[in-house]
Amino acid sequence: MSAVIENHHDDHHHGPAKGLTRWLYTTNHKDIGTLYLWFSFAMFLIGGAMALVIRAELFQPGMQIVEPEFYNQMITLHGLIMIFGGVMPAFVGLANWLVPMMIGAPD
């Protein structure tokens, strides 16, 4: 009678998922809003880098760093990324954070 009986009823892991799984499979409105806001921040950084290339090209008259076609592409991509990658996801993320709390929706 030296066998050890293990209790497995205490081994359940109920709680929020950890790591990347928490962010990929979440249904929590605050986590989803946070993902939108982080994406928006990353797009603002990319759009800002494009703005720096544009401003560096305009530093002096004539061609400085990039070809004219690439300059035109930078102008277009900068505008698209800042509006559709930066501003719009930021508004959606903020709304996703705030609206469920404003209307009293359950988590």
Phi, psi and omega in degrees: 000039179261012179288141180261128178263121181265140175267121180257001182286347178265002186267005182285139179250090176255121180163179181295146178294156182252154173072214183293330179299323179301318184279328183281328185247022185281151170238005179285128184296329180289321178293319179294318176299321178295320177298317177299317182292322176294319177298317179298318178298318179297319179292325175297322177294318179294315177297325177293323176296321176294322177297324177295321177296318179297313181292325178294324178291327181274004183298319179226159177295151179090178181279125183252300191244313188238161177289157180300323179295319179292325176298314178298321177295322178296318179300312182295311181294324178300313179297315181295317182291320181292322181280302188274344178252340183250298187289310184295314176296331177294318177295318179295317179296318178295318178295321179295330176286313193270319188300314179300328177286327180291323182269357177076031180289144177289153179289000000 
